[in-house]
C-alpha cells in the first residue's frame, strides 16, 4: 500500500482505523465490567466536534439495550449538570488532544463526584489521561479522527448489550477498516466534483437522518465553518419540512447525506422535494461505496463512518481549490474567548 492523491497515506489510514477497532474492543470490555460492578448509566462528556461524534454510539446502544446512555456537553455540565454524576456513572470523555479546557474542568468535577472516567485520546500522557481512571489511545489526527472515534465508541457500547445480534454486529464493525480504505480509494476522483460544488456557493443547507445527521452536522460545523469559513445550515431531514424548506429556491445549495439505514426515506423525501426548486443539489450516499462484505445491519449502522471517509476526500480537494489550508484559523485557539 502506498500514498494516494492529496496526502492520502493508505498504510497510515488502515493502521489508525485498525487501532480504533482494538480500542473499541477494549472499551467494550471496560464498559461490560463496569456494568457488572453496578454502573447504572453511561455518559459521554466532551466538547465540540469530538462530542458530536459520540451520538451514533448512543443511538446504536438504544437499539440493542435498555442501558441508559447520554451525550452531554462539558461546558454545560460544569455549570449545572455535574450533580447528576456519581458512583453510578461511567463517563467516557473524547478529546483528541487531551487538552480541551472545558473537558478537563468537567473531568475533575466528575471524578470528585465518584464517577469512573475513561478518556479517549490521540496522544500519550495528556492532561486528560492524568485525570481519568483509564485511557485508550489511538494516534489519529484531524483527517482520520472521525472514523476513529465512531469505531471506538460504536464497538465499545456494544459491550453493554447482551444479545447475539449485538455480538455479531460488533464483529462486523471490526471489519470496517478495510471497507473504509476502499471507500476512500473509490471516492477520491468524484470528491473533486463535490468540492467544486462546495467552493462555488457561499452557504449550504446540510441534511441527513438518524445517526448520519451527526456527520452532516460535524462536517458542516467543524470542516466547512471552522476550517474553511463557509457558512452552513445543518438540519435533520425529519425537520426539513418544518421551517427550512422555505429557504429553498433556485441557486440555494442543499447537501444531502444518505445511507442504508431505516431513516433513508426521510432523506429521499427531501431530495424529491428539491426537484425543480433548486438545481444546486449535492448527494453523498454510502451506496456509492462497496459495502457488500457487510451484513445489512452493519451497513445500516456504519452510515456515518463511511460518509466520514468520503467527506475527508472532499475536504482534501476543497482546501486546494479554495487555496485555504484546513489548518488556517482566525480565532480558534488563537485568541481568548
MARLUMZA-729813 format. One line per 10 residues: their letters; for each residue y, x, z of N, C-alpha, C, CB. Coordinates in steps of 0.1 Angstrom, whole numbers, plus 5000, padded with zeros to 4 digits. Each point is the difference from the previous one (the first is absolute). Glycine has a CB too. Example, Ala and Ser with C-alpha at 12.3 -4.5 7.8 and 13.67 -1.06 7.14 Angstrom:
<rs>
as	4943,5132,5078,5012,4991,5000,5012,5009,5000,4988,4981,5012 | 5023,5015,4981,5011,5009,5000,5011,4992,5008,4994,5012,4978
</rs>
This chain:
<rs>
xxxxxxxxxx	4988,5008,5000,5012,4992,5000,5012,5009,5000,4988,4982,5012 | 5023,5013,4981,5011,5009,4999,5013,4992,5004,4989,5013,4982 | 5022,4992,5013,5013,4994,5003,5004,4992,4987,5007,5019,5016 | 4996,4968,4986,5004,4992,4989,5015,5000,4998,4980,4985,5005 | 5024,5004,4988,5015,4999,4997,5008,4998,5012,4994,4991,4978 | 5018,5015,5022,5010,4997,5010,4995,5004,5014,5010,4982,4986 | 4984,5029,5015,4996,5005,5013,4988,4993,5007,5023,5006,5002 | 4969,4987,4990,4989,4992,5006,4988,5010,5001,5008,4978,4990 | 4990,5027,5022,4989,5009,5003,4988,4992,5004,5016,5019,5007 | 4975,4980,4984,4988,4991,5002,4992,5005,5012,5000,4994,4976
xxxxxxxxxx	4998,5019,5025,4991,5005,5012,5007,4996,5013,4991,5019,4985 | 5022,4984,5016,5008,4997,5012,4999,4985,5003,5015,5019,4996 | 4987,4973,4994,5000,4985,5002,4987,4995,5006,5016,4998,4981 | 4973,5007,5012,4987,4996,5005,4997,5004,5014,4992,5001,4976 | 5012,5012,5027,4997,5005,5013,5008,4992,5011,4997,5023,4990 | 5015,4973,5007,5008,4992,5010,4994,4987,5002,5020,5012,4993 | 4976,4981,4996,4994,4987,5002,4986,5000,5006,5014,4992,4981 | 4979,5018,5017,4987,5002,5007,5002,5002,5014,4989,5009,4979 | 5022,4999,5024,5004,5002,5014,5004,4987,5007,5007,5023,4994 | 4999,4968,4999,5004,4987,5005,4988,4992,5004,5021,5001,4986
xxxxxxxxxx	4969,4999,5005,4987,4993,5003,4994,5005,5013,4996,4996,4975 | 5004,5017,5026,4994,5006,5013,5008,4996,5012,4991,5019,4987 | 5022,4981,5012,5009,4996,5011,4998,4986,5003,5017,5017,4994 | 4981,4974,4996,4998,4986,5002,4987,4998,5007,5012,4995,4980 | 4978,5012,5017,4987,4999,5007,5001,5004,5014,4988,5004,4979 | 5020,5007,5024,5002,5004,5014,5008,4989,5007,5000,5024,4993 | 5010,4970,5001,5008,4990,5006,4991,4988,5003,5020,5007,4988 | 4971,4989,5003,4991,4989,5002,4991,5002,5013,4999,4996,4975 | 4996,5017,5026,4992,5003,5012,5009,4999,5013,4985,5015,4986 | 5027,4990,5013,5009,4999,5012,5003,4985,5004,5010,5023,4994
xxxxxxxxxx	4993,4969,4996,5003,4986,5003,4988,4993,5005,5018,5001,4982 | 4970,5001,5012,4988,4994,5005,4998,5004,5015,4990,5000,4976 | 5012,5012,5027,4998,5005,5014,5010,4993,5009,4991,5022,4992 | 5021,4977,5004,5011,4994,5008,4996,4985,5002,5017,5016,4991 | 4979,4978,4999,4996,4986,5002,4988,4998,5010,5007,4995,4976 | 4984,5014,5023,4988,5000,5010,5005,5003,5014,4985,5007,4982 | 5026,5001,5019,5005,5003,5013,5009,4990,5006,4998,5023,4994 | 5005,4966,4998,5008,4989,5006,5013,4997,4993,4989,5005,5021 | 5014,5003,4969,5013,4997,4993,5001,4986,4994,5001,5025,4994 | 5010,4969,5007,5002,4986,4996,5009,4998,4988,4996,4994,5023
xxxxxxxxxx	5011,5016,4972,5008,4999,4989,5003,5013,4993,5011,4981,5011 | 4992,5019,4976,5003,5011,4992,5015,4998,4995,4975,5004,4993 | 5033,5006,5010,5014,4999,4996,5003,5012,4992,5006,4987,5021 | 4999,5011,4967,5005,5011,4991,5015,5000,5003,4983,4997,4982 | 5022,5015,5022,5014,5002,5003,5006,5012,4993,4996,4990,5023 | 5013,5008,4968,5005,5011,4992,5014,4996,4995,4977,5007,4993 | 5028,5001,4998,5014,4998,4995,5000,5001,4985,5009,5010,5021 | 4999,4981,4973,5003,5000,4985,4987,4999,4992,5019,5014,5005 | 4981,4994,4984,4989,4999,4991,4986,5002,5006,5016,5007,4983 | 4983,5002,5025,4986,5003,5007,4995,4987,5007,5006,5025,5002
xxxxxxxxxx	5003,4968,5004,4996,4988,5007,4997,4989,4991,5015,5007,5019 | 4992,4992,4970,4997,4990,4990,4986,5001,4995,5023,5000,4993 | 4972,5012,5005,4987,5003,4995,4989,4996,5009,5010,5019,4988 | 4993,4977,5024,4989,4995,5009,4996,4985,4998,5009,5017,5016 | 5000,4976,4977,4998,4986,4998,4986,4996,4994,5025,4998,4998 | 4971,5009,4991,4987,4996,4994,4988,5001,5009,5010,5007,4979 | 4991,5003,5030,4989,5002,5010,4999,4988,5009,5003,5025,4999 | 5009,4970,5006,5000,4989,5009,4995,4987,4993,5019,5010,5013 | 4985,4988,4975,4995,4989,4992,4985,5001,4997,5023,4998,4990 | 4972,5014,5007,4986,5002,4998,4992,4997,5013,5005,5017,4983
xxxxxxxxxx	4999,4988,5028,4993,4997,5012,5000,4985,5003,5007,5022,5009 | 5004,4971,4989,5000,4986,5002,4989,4992,4992,5025,5002,5005 | 4971,5004,4984,4990,4993,4992,4986,5003,5005,5015,5001,4980 | 4984,5009,5028,4986,5005,5005,4998,4999,5015,5000,5015,4980 | 5010,4982,5027,4999,5000,5015,5011,4991,5006,4989,5023,4999 | 5008,4973,5013,5010,4993,5008,5008,5009,5009,4986,4979,4998 | 5011,5034,5002,5007,5009,5009,5014,5000,4997,4979,5014,5002 | 5030,4984,5007,5015,4999,4998,5005,5014,4995,5002,4982,5017 | 5006,5017,4972,5007,5012,4995,5013,4996,4995,4978,5011,4994 | 5032,4999,5008,5014,4997,4996,5006,5013,4994,5002,4982,5018
xxxxxxxxxx	5008,5015,4974,5009,5011,4996,5014,4998,5006,4987,5004,4978 | 5018,5005,5029,5013,4999,5006,5009,5012,4997,4990,4985,5019 | 5023,5013,4981,5010,5010,4998,5003,5008,5012,5009,4987,4981 | 4991,5026,5019,5002,5008,5012,5014,4997,5006,4985,5018,4990 | 5025,4982,5001,5014,4998,5006,5001,4987,5007,5009,5014,4981 | 4985,4975,5014,5001,4987,5006,4992,5000,5013,5003,4989,4978 | 4985,5017,5022,4992,4999,5012,5006,5008,5011,4980,4998,4986 | 5027,5013,5011,5006,5008,5010,5011,4992,5008,4995,5021,4986 | 5011,4970,5007,5011,4992,5006,4995,4988,5007,5015,5008,4982 | 4974,4986,5013,4996,4987,5006,4985,4998,5003,5020,4991,4989
xxxxxxxxxx	4972,5015,5002,4986,4997,5000,4990,5008,5008,5005,4991,4979 | 5000,5021,5027,4991,5009,5006,4993,4994,5012,5015,5018,4992 | 4991,4972,5014,4994,4994,5012,4986,4993,4996,5023,4996,5010 | 4976,5001,4978,4987,4993,4995,4988,5010,5000,5013,4984,4987 | 4991,5029,5013,4989,5010,4999,4995,5004,5013,5011,5009,4979 | 4976,4995,5022,4994,5004,5012,4987,5006,4998,5012,4982,5012 | 4980,5019,4999,4987,5006,4999,4990,4993,4991,5003,5007,5023 | 5001,4980,4973,4991,4992,4991,5003,5004,4985,4999,4982,5017 | 5011,5026,4981,5005,5002,4986,4996,5014,4995,5020,4986,5005 | 4975,5013,4982,4998,5013,4993,5011,5000,4990,4975,5000,5003
xxxxxxxxxx	5033,5011,4997,5012,5001,4991,4997,5011,4990,5015,4992,5019 | 4986,5005,4968,4998,5009,4989,5014,5003,4995,4976,4992,4994 | 5028,5020,5005,5014,5004,4997,5000,5009,4987,5007,4998,5024 | 4997,4997,4965,5001,5008,4988,5013,5007,4998,4984,4984,4989 | 5016,5029,5009,5012,5007,4997,4996,5013,4993,5012,4990,5020 | 4991,5011,4967,4995,5011,4992,5005,5013,5006,5000,4986,4980 | 5013,5015,5024,5006,5012,5006,4997,5001,5015,5018,4999,4983 | 4979,4990,5023,4998,5000,5015,5013,5003,5007,4977,5008,4996 | 5034,4990,4998,5013,5003,5006,5010,4988,5001,4996,5024,4992 | 5000,4965,5003,5009,4988,4998,5005,4996,5014,4988,4992,4979
xxxxxxxxxx	5025,5009,5023,5006,4997,5014,4996,4987,5006,5019,5014,4994 | 4982,4975,4998,4996,4987,5006,4986,4999,5004,5017,4990,4985 | 4974,5016,5007,4986,5000,5003,4997,5008,5013,4995,4997,4975 | 5012,5015,5026,4998,5008,5012,5005,4992,5013,5002,5021,4986 | 5009,4972,5013,5005,4992,5011,4990,4990,5005,5023,5004,4992 | 4971,4988,4998,4991,4990,5005,4987,5006,5004,5011,4984,4984 | 4985,5027,5010,4988,5007,5005,5000,5003,5014,4997,5009,4977 | 5014,4997,5028,5002,5003,5014,4999,4988,5009,5014,5020,4993 | 4993,4970,5002,5000,4987,5008,4987,4994,5001,5024,4996,4993 | 4969,5003,4995,4987,4994,5000,4990,5008,5009,5005,4991,4977
xxxxxxxxxx	4996,5022,5023,4990,5008,5008,5003,4997,5015,4999,5018,4982 | 5014,4981,5021,5003,4997,5014,4995,4986,5004,5021,5014,4998 | 4977,4977,4993,4995,4987,5003,4985,5000,5001,5020,4990,4988 | 4973,5021,5008,4986,5001,5002,4992,4998,4987,5003,4993,5023 | 5004,5005,4966,4994,4997,4987,4993,5013,4995,5017,4982,4994 | 4972,5016,4998,4994,5012,4994,5006,5003,4987,4978,4995,5012 | 5027,5017,4985,5007,5003,4988,4992,5009,4991,5021,4998,5012 | 4978,4998,4975,4994,5007,4989,5010,5003,4990,4978,4990,5004 | 5025,5023,4993,5010,5004,4990,4994,5003,4987,5014,5009,5018 | 4992,4986,4971,4996,5004,4986,5011,5008,4994,4986,4979,4998
xxxxxxxxxx	5011,5034,5000,5011,5009,4996,4995,5009,4988,5010,5000,5023 | 4999,5007,4971,4996,5008,4989,5001,5015,5003,5008,4983,4985 | 4995,5021,5027,5001,5014,5004,4995,5002,5014,5020,5002,4985 | 4976,5010,5018,4995,5004,5013,5012,5002,5010,4979,5010,4989 | 5018,4988,5023,5009,5003,5011,5014,4993,4998,4988,5022,5004 | 5012,4965,4995,5013,4993,4998,5004,4995,5014,4995,4994,4976 | 5018,5002,5026,5005,4994,5012,4992,4987,5003,5022,5010,4996 | 4974,4982,4994,4993,4988,5002,4986,5003,5005,5013,4989,4983 | 4980,5021,5011,4987,5003,5005,4999,5006,5014,4995,5005,4976 | 5016,5000,5028,5001,5005,5014,5001,4989,5010,5010,5021,4992
xxxxxxxxxx	4994,4967,5004,5002,4989,5009,4987,4991,4999,5025,5000,4997 | 4969,4999,4992,4988,4992,4998,4988,5005,5007,5009,4993,4978 | 4982,4997,5025,4987,5004,5006,4991,5007,4990,5002,4981,5016 | 4998,5015,4971,4993,5006,4990,5008,5000,4987,4978,4993,5011 | 5018,5016,4980,5008,5001,4988,4990,5002,4988,5020,5010,5012 | 4983,4983,4977,4993,5002,4988,5009,5006,4990,4985,4981,5004 | 5012,5030,4990,5008,5008,4991,4995,5000,4986,5007,5015,5019 | 5001,4980,4971,4996,5001,4986,5012,5005,4993,4983,4982,5001 | 5016,5030,4993,5012,5007,4995,5006,4995,4987,4990,5019,5010 | 5014,4968,4990,5006,4994,4988,5015,5003,5001,4983,4982,4999
xxxxxxxxxx	5023,5017,4989,5015,5000,4998,5004,4987,4994,5001,5025,4998 | 5012,4973,4999,5005,4987,4996,4993,4995,4987,5022,5007,5009 | 4973,5002,4982,4994,4995,4988,4986,4996,5002,5015,5015,4988 | 4979,4987,5023,4986,4996,5003,4999,4992,5013,4992,5020,4988 | 5019,4978,5019,4998,4994,5014,4997,4985,4999,5016,5017,5008 | 4988,4976,4982,4998,4985,5000,4985,4998,5000,5021,4995,4988 | 4972,5010,5002,4985,4999,5000,4994,5005,5012,5001,5002,4975 | 5004,5009,5030,4994,5006,5012,5000,4991,5012,5006,5022,4992 | 5006,4972,5011,5002,4991,5011,4992,4987,4998,5023,5010,5004 | 4977,4985,4984,4992,4988,4997,4985,5002,5003,5017,4993,4982
xxxxxxxxxx	4978,5018,5013,4986,5003,5002,4996,5002,5014,4999,5010,4977 | 5009,4998,5030,4997,5002,5014,5000,4987,5008,5011,5023,4998 | 4999,4969,5000,5001,4988,5009,4990,4989,4996,5024,5006,5004 | 4974,4992,4983,4991,4989,4995,4986,5003,5004,5016,4995,4981 | 4980,5018,5017,4986,5004,5005,5000,4999,5015,4996,5015,4979 | 5015,4990,5027,5000,5001,5015,4998,4986,5007,5015,5020,4997 | 4992,4970,4998,5000,4987,5007,4986,4993,4999,5025,4998,4996 | 4968,5006,4993,4986,4994,4999,4991,5004,5011,5004,5000,4975 | 5000,5011,5032,4992,5003,5012,5000,4990,5011,5005,5023,4995 | 5005,4968,5004,5001,4989,5010,4992,4987,4996,5023,5009,5006
xxxxxxxxxx	4972,4991,4981,4993,4989,4995,4985,5003,5001,5018,4994,4984 | 4974,4996,5018,4985,5002,5003,4991,4995,4989,5006,4999,5024 | 5000,4995,4966,4992,4993,4990,4994,5010,4990,5014,4979,5002 | 4975,5018,4992,4994,5009,4989,5010,5001,4988,4977,4994,5007 | 5030,4996,4991,5010,5000,4988,5010,5010,5003,4996,4976,4995 | 5009,5025,5017,5011,5010,5003,4994,5014,4999,5011,4984,5016 | 4977,5018,4988,4994,5014,4999,4998,5003,4985,4988,4997,5022 | 5008,4994,4970,4998,5002,4986,5014,5003,4993,4980,4985,5000 | 5030,5008,5004,5014,5002,4995,5005,5014,5003,5004,4975,5001 | 4993,5029,5012,5005,5014,5004,4993,5010,4991,5003,4992,5024
xxxxxxxxxx	4985,5007,4973,4993,5009,4991,5006,5000,4986,4979,4997,5014 | 5025,4991,4981,5006,4999,4987,5013,5007,5000,4988,4979,4996 | 5020,5019,5014,5014,5006,5001,4999,5015,5000,5008,4980,5012 | 4981,5025,4994,4998,5015,5001,4998,5006,4986,4990,4997,5023 | 5007,4995,4967,4998,5004,4986,5013,5001,4992,4977,4991,5001 | 5034,5004,5005,5012,4999,4993,5007,5013,4995,5003,4980,5013 | 4995,5031,4994,5007,5012,4995,4997,5003,4985,4999,5009,5023 | 4989,4991,4973,4997,5002,4986,5005,4989,4991,4980,5012,5007 | 5020,4976,4998,5006,4989,4992,5015,5001,4998,4981,4985,5009 | 5025,5019,5002,5015,5002,4999,5004,5012,4991,5001,4990,5023
xxxxxxxxxx	4991,5020,4978,5002,5012,4991,5000,4996,4986,4990,5015,5017 | 5000,4977,4979,4999,4995,4986,5011,4991,4996,4976,5003,5001 | 5028,4988,5009,5011,4991,4998,5013,5007,4997,4989,4984,5015 | 5014,5027,4992,5012,5008,4997,4999,5007,4987,5003,5003,5024 | 4985,5002,4972,4999,5006,4987,5003,4990,4989,4982,5016,5009 | 5012,4972,4992,5001,4990,4990,5014,4994,4999,4977,4995,5004 | 5031,5006,5007,5013,4993,5000,5011,5010,4997,4991,4984,5017 | 5007,5029,4981,5011,5009,4999,5008,4997,4987,4986,5017,5012 | 5007,4980,4977,5007,4998,4988,5008,4987,5000,4983,5012,4988 | 5011,4976,5016,5008,4988,5001,5011,5000,5010,4980,4988,4992
xxxxxxxxxx	5018,5021,5018,5010,5001,5011,5014,5003,4995,4982,5007,5015 | 5019,5001,4974,5013,5003,4995,5007,4988,4995,4992,5023,4993 | 5001,4968,5000,5006,4988,4995,5005,4991,5012,4985,5001,4980 | 5007,4999,5031,5005,4992,5012,5012,5007,5006,4976,4993,5004 | 5024,5020,4996,5012,5007,5006,5012,4997,4991,4985,5018,5010 | 5014,4982,4977,5011,4997,4991,5006,4987,5003,4990,5015,4983 | 5002,4975,5020,5004,4986,5003,5008,5001,5013,4981,4990,4989 | 5014,5017,5021,5007,5000,5013,5013,5008,4999,4978,4999,5012 | 5023,5011,4980,5012,5007,4998,5011,4993,4992,4987,5020,5001 | 5008,4970,4991,5009,4993,4991,5009,4989,5007,4984,5005,4982
xxxxxxxxxx	5011,4990,5030,5007,4989,5006,5006,5004,5014,4983,4985,4989 | 5028,5009,5014,5007,5004,5013,4993,4995,5012,5021,5001,4987 | 4972,4988,5012,4993,4994,5011,4987,4993,4996,5022,4998,5013 | 4969,4999,4996,4987,4995,4997,4996,4990,5011,4994,5020,4987 | 5000,4969,5009,4992,4991,5009,4986,5005,5000,5015,4980,4996 | 4979,5023,5015,4986,5004,5002,4993,4989,5006,5006,5024,5002 | 4982,4973,4993,4992,4989,5006,4985,5004,4999,5018,4983,4995 | 4975,5012,5015,4985,5002,5001,4995,4990,5011,5001,5025,4992 | 4986,4975,5010,4995,4990,5010,4989,5007,5008,5005,4981,4984 | 4994,5013,5029,4990,5005,5009,5003,5015,5003,4983,4984,4991
xxxxxxxxxx	5006,5024,5012,5002,5014,5003,5008,5008,4990,4979,4998,5012 | 5020,4998,4976,5007,5008,4989,5015,4999,5001,4981,4997,4986 | 5024,4992,5021,5015,4999,5002,5005,5012,5009,4998,4975,4998 | 4993,5031,5010,5004,5011,5008,5004,5012,4990,4984,4993,5019 | 5008,5009,4971,5003,5011,4990,5013,4996,4992,4975,5006,4999 | 5027,4982,4998,5012,4996,4993,5012,5003,5009,4988,4982,4987 | 5011,5014,5025,5011,5002,5010,5003,5015,5002,4995,4978,5011 | 4994,5030,4991,5001,5014,5002,5006,5007,4988,4980,4999,5015 | 5015,4999,4973,5005,5007,4989,5015,4996,4997,4976,5001,4990 | 5027,4987,5012,5014,4995,4998,5009,5007,5010,4992,4978,4991
xxxxxxxxxx	5005,5022,5021,5009,5005,5011,4999,5015,5001,4997,4979,5012 | 4991,5027,4988,4999,5014,5004,5001,5009,4987,4986,4994,5019 | 5010,5001,4970,5001,5009,4988,5013,4997,4992,4975,5001,4999 | 5026,4986,4997,5012,4997,4991,5013,5000,5008,4985,4986,4986 | 5015,5008,5026,5013,5000,5007,5003,5014,5007,4997,4975,5004 | 4993,5030,5004,5003,5012,5007,5000,5012,4990,4989,4990,5020 | 5002,5012,4972,4998,5012,4992,5007,4999,4986,4979,5004,5012 | 5025,4984,4983,5006,4999,4987,5013,4992,5000,4977,5002,4991 | 5027,4993,5020,5012,4992,5002,5001,4989,4990,5011,5021,5008 | 4978,4972,4989,4999,4988,4992,4999,4988,5008,4990,5014,4981
xxxxxxxxxx	5018,4976,5017,5000,4988,5008,4988,4991,4997,5025,5001,5001 | 4969,4994,5010,4988,4991,4998,5001,4988,5008,4986,5020,4995 | 5005,4970,5002,4999,4988,5008,4985,4996,5001,5023,4992,4992 | 4970,5014,5018,4986,4996,5001,4998,4986,5006,4995,5024,5003 | 4996,4968,4992,4998,4987,5005,4985,4996,4998,5024,4993,4994 | 4969,5002,5016,4986,4996,4998,4999,4989,4989,4995,5006,5024 | 4995,4995,4968,4998,4990,4989,4999,4986,5006,4988,5017,4986 | 5007,4982,5026,4999,4986,5006,5014,4994,5003,4978,5007,5010 | 5032,5002,4991,5014,4995,5003,5009,5000,4988,4997,5009,5023 | 4998,4996,4965,5008,5002,4988,5007,4987,4996,4985,5018,4993
xxxxxxxxxx	5008,4971,5009,5005,4987,4995,5008,4992,5011,4981,4999,4984 | 5022,5009,5026,5008,4994,5011,5013,5007,5002,4979,4993,5012 | 5027,5011,4977,5013,5007,5000,5002,5009,4989,5000,4998,5024 | 4991,5012,4975,5002,5011,4991,5000,4996,4985,4989,5015,5017 | 5004,4974,4980,4999,4996,4986,5014,4998,4994,4977,4990,5005 | 5032,5006,5003,5014,4997,4995,5007,5012,4995,5001,4981,5015 | 4994,5031,4988,5006,5013,4995,4996,5003,4986,5001,5008,5024 | 4988,4986,4971,4994,5003,4988,5008,4995,4988,4978,5000,5011 | 5026,5009,4980,5007,4997,4988,4998,5012,4990,5017,4985,5012 | 4987,5013,4976,4998,5011,4990,5006,5013,5005,5000,4983,4982
xxxxxxxxxx	4993,5028,5017,5005,5013,5004,4996,5004,5014,5019,4996,4985 | 4976,4994,5023,4996,5003,5014,4986,5006,5000,5015,4982,5009 | 4983,5030,4997,4987,5006,5001,4992,4995,5011,5010,5020,4990 | 4978,4976,5007,4990,4995,5010,4988,5009,4999,5009,4976,5000 | 4987,5030,5011,4988,5009,5000,4989,4992,5008,5014,5022,4998 | 4975,4976,4996,4988,4994,5007,4989,5009,5002,5007,4979,4990 | 4988,5022,5022,4988,5007,5004,4988,4991,5002,5014,5019,5010 | 4976,4982,4982,4989,4991,5001,4986,5007,5003,5012,4985,4984 | 4979,5008,5021,4987,5006,5004,4989,4990,4998,5011,5015,5017 | 4977,4988,4988,4988,4992,4999,4997,4992,5012,4992,5016,4983
xxxxxxxxxx	5018,4982,5026,4997,4992,5012,5002,4985,4998,5008,5020,5013 | 4989,4973,4997,5001,4985,5000,5015,4996,4998,4980,4998,5015 | 5029,5011,4987,5014,4997,4998,5006,5001,4986,5003,5007,5024 | 4988,4997,4967,5004,5002,4986,5007,4988,4994,4982,5016,4998 | 5014,4972,5004,5006,4988,4994,5015,4999,5003,4978,4989,5001 | 5026,5016,5011,5014,4999,5004,5009,5009,4991,4993,4995,5024 | 5002,5017,4972,5008,5009,4991,4999,4995,4986,4995,5019,5015 | 4993,4975,4981,4999,4995,4987,5010,4988,4998,4976,5007,5000 | 5026,4985,5010,5010,4989,4999,5014,5005,4998,4985,4987,5015 | 5019,5024,4991,5013,5006,4998,5001,5005,4986,5002,5006,5024
xxxxxxxxxx	4988,5001,4971,5000,5005,4987,5002,4989,4989,4985,5019,5008 | 5007,4970,4994,5001,4989,4991,5014,4994,5000,4976,4995,5003 | 5031,5004,5009,5013,4995,5001,5010,5008,4992,4994,4990,5022 | 5004,5023,4978,5010,5009,4994,5000,4999,4985,4997,5015,5019 | 4993,4980,4975,4999,5000,4985,5012,4991,4994,4975,5003,5001 | 5033,5004,4991,5011,4993,4994,5013,5000,5008,4983,4986,4989 | 5016,5019,5023,5011,5000,5009,5006,5014,5002,4991,4980,5012 | 5001,5030,4987,5005,5014,5000,4989,5008,4992,5013,4998,5022 | 4992,5011,4969,4991,5008,4992,4997,5013,5008,5010,4990,4979 | 4996,5012,5032,4999,5013,5007,4990,4999,5012,5024,5006,4993
xxxxxxxxxx	4964,4992,5003,4989,4999,5010,4991,5012,4999,5001,4974,4998 | 4996,5031,5013,4991,5012,5001,4988,4996,5009,5019,5017,4997 | 4969,4984,4998,4988,4997,5008,4991,5012,5002,5001,4976,4991 | 4996,5027,5022,4990,5010,5003,4988,4993,5006,5018,5018,5005 | 4971,4985,4990,4988,4992,5003,4988,5010,5003,5008,4980,4986 | 4985,5018,5025,4989,5008,5003,4989,4999,4990,5005,4998,5024 | 4995,4991,4968,4990,4999,4989,5002,5010,4989,4999,4976,5005 | 5012,5031,4995,5003,5011,4990,4991,5012,5004,5024,4992,4996 | 4971,5008,5016,4991,5012,5004,4986,4995,5001,5019,5010,5013 | 4972,5000,4985,4986,4997,5000,4995,5000,5014,4997,5010,4977
xxxxxxxxxx	5000,4978,5028,4995,4998,5014,4986,4995,5000,5024,4995,5008 | 4969,5006,4981,4987,4994,4998,4990,5006,5010,5005,4996,4976 | 4997,5015,5029,4990,5006,5010,5001,4994,5014,5001,5021,4987 | 5010,4970,5015,5002,4994,5013,4995,4986,4999,5020,5015,5005 | 4976,4980,5007,4996,4986,5001,5013,4991,4999,4981,5006,5015 | 5017,4981,4981,5012,4991,5000,5008,5000,5013,4987,4986,4984 | 5006,5015,5027,5007,5000,5013,5009,5012,5001,4981,4987,5010 | 5013,5025,4986,5008,5012,5001,5011,5000,4990,4980,5012,5008 | 5018,4983,4980,5011,4999,4990,5012,4992,5005,4983,5003,4982 | 5013,4986,5025,5011,4991,5006,5007,5007,5011,4986,4980,4994
xxxxxxxxxx	5007,5027,5014,5007,5007,5012,5008,5012,4996,4981,4992,5014 | 5015,5015,4975,5006,5013,4996,5013,4998,4992,4978,5010,5001 | 5027,4978,4996,5011,4998,4992,5012,5009,5003,4992,4977,4998 | 5013,5023,5014,5012,5008,5003,4997,5015,4999,5008,4982,5015 | 4980,5022,4987,4997,5015,4999,5000,5004,4985,4986,4999,5021 | 5008,4993,4970,5000,5003,4986,5014,4999,4994,4977,4992,4998 | 5031,4998,5006,5014,4999,4996,5008,5012,5004,4998,4975,5001 | 5000,5030,5011,5007,5012,5005,4997,5012,4991,4999,4991,5024 | 4988,5010,4972,4997,5011,4991,5007,4999,4987,4977,5002,5011 | 5023,4986,4983,5007,4998,4988,5015,5003,5001,4983,4983,4994
xxxxxxxxxx	5023,5012,5017,5014,5001,5001,5005,5014,5003,5000,4976,5009 | 4992,5032,4997,5004,5014,5001,5003,5007,4987,4986,5001,5021 | 5005,4995,4969,5002,5006,4987,5014,4995,4994,4975,5001,4996 | 5028,4986,5006,5012,4994,4996,5012,5008,5006,4989,4977,4997 | 5010,5025,5016,5011,5008,5007,5002,5014,4995,4995,4986,5020 | 4994,5020,4976,5001,5014,4995,5007,5000,4987,4979,5006,5011 | 5019,4984,4980,5007,4999,4988,5015,4996,5002,4978,4994,4988 | 5024,4997,5021,5013,4995,5003,5010,5011,5004,4990,4978,5006 | 5006,5031,5002,5009,5010,5005,5004,5009,4988,4990,4999,5023 | 5002,5003,4968,5003,5008,4988,5009,4993,4990,4979,5012,5003
xxxxxxxxxx	5018,4975,4995,5008,4992,4991,5015,4999,5005,4979,4987,4993 | 5022,5011,5020,5013,4998,5006,5007,5013,5005,4992,4977,5007 | 5000,5034,4991,5005,5013,5005,5005,4999,5015,5007,5006,4976 | 4985,4987,5032,5003,4997,5014,4987,5004,5008,5017,4981,4994 | 4982,5031,5012,4988,5003,5007,4997,4990,5011,5005,5024,4995 | 4982,4974,5008,4996,4991,5011,5004,5005,5013,4981,4993,4986 | 5023,5020,5015,5003,5006,5013,5015,4999,5003,4981,5015,4997 | 5027,4980,4994,5015,4999,5002,5003,4989,5009,5004,5010,4977 | 5005,4992,5033,5004,4990,5009,5015,5002,5003,4978,4999,5011 | 5029,4990,4991,5014,5000,5004,5001,5000,5015,5007,4988,4979
xxxxxxx	4985,5003,5028,5001,4997,5014,4988,5003,5008,5017,4983,4994 | 4971,5014,5000,4988,5000,5008,4997,5014,5005,4991,4981,4986 | 5009,5020,5028,4997,5013,5007,5011,5010,4996,4976,4995,5000 | 5035,5001,4995,5011,5009,4997,5013,4998,5009,4991,5001,4977 | 5010,4986,5027,5012,4997,5008,4995,4992,5013,5015,4999,4979 | 4994,5000,5030,4997,4993,5012,5001,4985,4997,5008,5019,5015 | 4983,4973,4990,5000,4985,4998,4992,4994,5011,5004,5002,4975
</rs>
